[in-house]
């Protein structure tokens, strides 16, 4: 009986964990319409759960989220691709939350090179 409860609790934890990961990494928090953000990179982070850029734009500082580390690297974007002070153009989907300056990038252009992070999601 006790092992049955443990197994049930373990399965519930696994389901909850999967749901939380999907919510964090999904697109439901972002608008459907794509936006272009232009600014200057303040900080580059390449790591888990996903690489990010902090970007200073005309209307303030933005958090630009990229794909997971492998996906971002497959697009050609690595820690050497950009640095603080570089100009950047990010195409992506901004947060649905009013006032939240957060963008999930599908494409980045830095130093004259374009990185298609989510090529299947790019709408021209």
N, C-alpha and C positions, 0 to 999 in steps of 0.2 A: 504494500500500500504506500509506504513512504517513497519507494523508488518511483512509483507512478506519479506522485505529486511532484517530485524533483524533475522528472521527464517533462511533465506538463509545464512547470515553471520555466524550465530551460527552453522549451519550444516557444513559449510566450515571449521570453526575452529575445530569442532569435527573430521572431516576427516583428517585435517592436523595434529592434535594432535595424532591421532591414527597412522598415517604414521610415525611421528617422534618417537613415542614410539617403533614401530616395528623396525625401523632402528636402534635404540639404543640397543634394546634387542635381535635383530636377530643375525644371524650367517653370514650374507653377508660380513661383514668386515673381517672375518677370513678365513684363508686358509683351504682347504679341508683335507689336510694331517695332521695327529696328530703328535705332538712333545712331548718329555719328557723333563721337566725342573727340574733340581736339584739345590737346594740352601738352604739358611737360611732365615727364616722369619724375616723381619724387623718390620712389622706392620700387625695387624689383624683388619679389619673393618667388623662389622656385622651390616648391616642396609640397608636402601633404597638407590638407587634403587636395588642394589645387593651387597652382601658381597664381599670384595676384600682382597687380601693379597699383601703386598709389599715384594718381595723376592730378596735377594742379591744372584746373581749367578756369575759364573766365568766371564761372559761377561757383567756384569753390573746389575743394578736394574730393575726388572720386575714388572709389575702390573698383577696380576693373578685374573681374574674375576670368580666368582662362579655363581650359579643360584640365583634366587630371594630368599629373606630371608626364605620363607616357604619351598621352594624346597631344599635349603641348609640344613635347619633343619631336613627335612624328611630324608635326606641322613645321618643324625646323626652328622653333623658338626655344632657346636655351638661356642660361644665365649670361652668356656672352653676347646675346642678341641685342641687349638694351642696358642702359645705365641711367642713373639719376642725371637729369639735365637734358636727356634726349627728347625731341619732339615726338609725339605719338598721335596717330589717328586710330581710334577703336570704333569698329562697327559692331553693334550688339543690341541686346534687349535690356532696357533699364528696369529697375525695381518698380513694382506696382505701388509700393508704399510712398505716399506723398512726402516729399522732402528727403527721402533716402537717396543719396548719391552713390548708387551701386549699379554696375553694368556687367552683364555676362557677355563677354566678347566672342563673336564668331569669326572676326577678322581683325588683325592688327597690322599697321604699317609703321615701321620704325627704321630709321637710317636708310630710307629708300627701298626697303624690302617689305614685301607683304607676306603675312603668315595667316593661312586659312586654318583656324583652330577647329571650326565646325563647318567644313565646306558644304555639307548637305543642308545646312540651315541658312546659308547666305541668300538674302533676297536683294537683287540688284534694282 
